[in-house]
Amino acid sequence: MQIVKAEPGKTRVGWIGTGVMGRWMCQHLISKGYSATVFNRTKAKAQPLLDAGAVYADSPKAVAERSDVVFAIVGFPPDVREVFLGTTGALAGSRPGTVVVDMTTSEPSLAAEIYQAAKAKGVAALDAPTWARRMPASRSCLVVTPLWSRRSSRSSSAWARRSFTKARPGRGSTPRW
C-alpha cells in the first residue's frame, strides 16, 4: 500500500488523545494548515484545539470516519487497544486507504496486532512512538521512531526534529537502535 503525501488544506487529520503531548502535536498541525477532528476521553482537554478550529468527535471511530490520517497518543497499552481495536475504535471507522498512526510508547506485540488488523481492512498502520514530554512537544522538538519509509517520515516535520525509521511492526516500540 502506498502512503499518500500529507498536504495542508487537503489531508484531513484525526487526533485521538489531546493531553500533555497530543494537544501540542495536533496544535502544530493545525497551525500548519491541516484541518483536524479530535477525540479525548475528557472533552475539556481538547478545548484549546477546538478554539484553534478543530472539530470534536464522540469516539475514535467517528474521528476515523472523518479523517485521511488518524494519529493517537494515549496513556497505556489497554488505552491503545481500545482506541484502535475496540468496537468504537479507529479501525472500526477506517476505510481502505486510511492511515492510522500510533504515537504511544507501547507494546511491540500490540503494534503488530494493530498492523495486522489494519492490513486486513486495507488500512496502513504505522507504529511511531514519541519520546519526550510537554516542553519538547510545545516547541516541536520531539523524537519520533516511525515504522514507515524515509520518504513518508518527512510528514512528521511539523512537530519532530528527529525521526528514525524501523523495519517492521512493533520495532518502533522496541528501544534498540
C-alpha positions, -999 to +999 in steps of 0.1 A: +000+000+000+013+034-009+010+062+016+000+094+000+017+127+008+001+147+035-007+183+025-022+212+045-056+221+033-061+187+016-054+160+041-080+155+068-062+148+101-078+130+131-063+131+165-070+108+195-056+118+228-052+156+234-034+155+267+001+167+276+017+155+243-012+152+218-026+187+224+007+203+212+014+179+184-021+184+169-019+222+175+013+223+154-006+205+126-035+229+128-011+259+127+005+244+095-029+245+078-043+210+085-080+206+094-084+183+125-111+162+141-102+153+176-113+130+204-103+128+241-120+109+269-121+142+288-135+167+263-123+197+282-087+187+274-095+192+237-108+227+242-075+245+232-077+226+199-114+233+194-106+270+200-080+267+172-105+253+148-106+216+154-139+197+154-148+173+182-159+137+176-176+115+201-154+084+196-122+073+179-144+056+153-160+090+145-126+105+142-115+079+116-147+083+096-138+120+091-101+116+085-075+105+060-048+101+086-055+093+123-029+099+150-033+086+185-011+092+216-027+078+247-016+066+281-011+028+282-014-004+261-050-010+272-059+025+260-041+019+227-060-014+223-093+004+229-088+034+207-077+012+177-092-022+181-123-016+202-159-016+188-158+022+187-121+023+179-104+040+149-102+008+128-139+004+131-143+038+113-114+035+089-119+028+052-093+014+028-066+039+022-068+055+057-036+057+076-035+052+114-005+062+134+001+051+170+025+075+187+021+059+221+052+042+235+035+008+240+040-029+235+056-042+203+032-071+201+002-047+203+017-027+174+020-059+154-016-068+162-029-034+151-009-036+119-024-070+110-060-058+118-054-027+098-039-046+068-069-068+067-091-037+061-067-021+035-056+005+061-020+014+067-009+012+104+022+030+115+039+024+148+056+057+156+063+061+194+072+095+206+098+100+233+096+133+251+074+154+274+054+186+273+082+211+268+096+194+237+061+189+223+052+226+226+085+235+209+083+209+181+114+191+194+102+155+197+119+123+188+097+100+167+106+064+159+083+056+130+077+024+111+074+040+077+096+048+048+121+076+050+102+095+023+069+095+042+086+103+075+091+139+063+054+144+072+064+144+109+084+175+105+056+197+118+064+185+154+096+164+153+132+175+149+144+139+146+128+108+131+142+073+129+129+045+106+124+010+119+119-022+098+086-039+109+055-035+131+064-032+167+100-022+161+092+015+168+083+004+204+115-016+207+142+006+223+170-007+201+188+015+176 
